[in-house]
């Protein structure tokens, strides 16, 4: 701690300065930390369905929302483009892609394999506290659905799934699933807003979320995997069917990014 010497009756004593005290209270935020925080928040918006298919990504608007320069936004979007979460349109803008029905069906096949595996592993290792957290997320999703709160439904649906997958204690598997959800989230947002549940009662004991929780409580790996697989497949069929009816001109046209002098040409 920085200090100054102050003369007193018995000599000099050290008095802490304001600058020294502040350095003890706070840690400096460097450039890389800020960029990572921006990326994580944008990533969460995609995975939670707060962006929708076809939505144009305006860098200035994102920067204004974050109160930052456009640089960390551009860096984050480059990373998301590498993960296929955003695409370049013919107007040289970035947009959230609208998937074809066949693409989404393929994505669901991958999800069933990876997320089913995560649920199966979770049944072996998940803690009581993690099951409680997943149960609370499922309950809050049900409340949001009853209130016709689409954003809340999507947010707690995602939290439920990742509470379960975290219980597998497989960090590499979890990262792979997180990457898939960057593409899943916007599609689910679209589907939930078009009545994804198709009249199914979310509080039914046969709802896949409740079936998953029941399987986890009795350490039944096979049943946990099947419940998650059914949840993915059920929603996937509804989304794929809708996408088949979507006109091609409703999808953003994708092109390869043009580079000039080693830099991407972006608006």
Secondary structure, 3 states (H helix, E strand, C coil): CCEEEEEECCEEEEEECHHHHHHHHCCCCCHHHHHHHHHHHHHHHHHCCCCCCCCEECHHHHHHHHCCCHHHHHHHHHHHHHCCCCEEECCCCEECCCCCHHHHHHHHHHHHHHHHHHHHHHHHHCCHHHHHHHHHHHHHHHHHHHCCCHHHHHHHHHHHHHHHHHCCCCHHHHHHHHHHHHHHHHHHHHHHCCCCCCCCCCCCCCCHHHHHHHHHHCCCHHHHHHHHHHHHHHHHHHHHHHHHHCCHHHCCCECCCCEECCEECCC
